[in-house]
Amino acid sequence: MARVEKSIQVAVPVRTAYNQWTQFEEFPNFMEGVQEVKQSDDTHLAWKAKIGPKDEEWTTVVTDQIPDQVVAWQSTSGADNAGRVTFQADSANTTTVTVRIDYSPGGIIERLGSGLGFMDRRVQGDLERFKEYIEKRGTETGAWRGEVQGSQVESHG
């Protein structure tokens, strides 16, 4: 497995940054190559993306989610990946968002791209676009304040 970890500081409160990140179906607005994310329930997502020259589809399950702190996932089919996004309040109006992704580069092209820093640049670019997206809006498009710990899901109003 390869790993990429990147951070960015956004000029919004931790609650706003976290709430926006829980709006998975909005990811195509700031994630390069992500064409669609469909959420079937509180923890299951189906992804469609263009990665290099290939169209990819995979599913993930949210494995850990604590409001204003963390969202973690693991793939359940398709592209082998897992990761976590953490949110750290730096002040009342600034938050550091850190993304860590573990992934298995598929064929020779993916391995070459990984070796050349393709995923590092993509994740950094996605974070920069997230920063622009949330700072320009100033508020989240929605929120899910529930908690997930493994297979335990607790929805909060």
ABEGO torsion letter per residue (X at the ends): XBBBBBBBBBBBBAAAAAAAAABAAAAAAABBGBABBBBABAABBBBBBBBEABBBBBBBBBABBBBGABBBBBBABEBBBBBBBBBBBABAABBBBBBBBBBBBBBAAAAAAAAAGAAAAAAAAAAAAAAAAAAAAGBBAEBBABBBBEABBBBBX
